[in-house]
Amino acid sequence: MTDPSDKVTAAFDTAKAKINELAESGKVQEALGTARDKIDEIVESKQVQDALGTAKDKLNDLAENEKVQEAFTTAKDKINEVSQKFNNR
């Protein structure tokens, strides 16, 4: 009688072999290359670069906002308060 763990190991080995075959397939490699090229095109797009620049500016504005700073300080104080309560137990 075959040990159940041997059956599981064999199934994993078979699955691994099939995945490796698929990964090494010319069609899969070609599709990955095409996807990489398309992603590069998107990243290099002026619209995407402009959007990233705008997002960065907005995040900087948000980080510098006085109310946001106060909220972070309050959150930090509360976390420290809770941490001290746990440490005192």
Secondary structure, 3 states (H helix, E strand, C coil): CCCHHHHHHHHHHHHHHHHHHHHHCHHHHHHHHHHHHHHHHHHHCHHHHHHHHHHHHHHHHHHHCHHHHHHHHHHHHHHHHHHHHHHCC
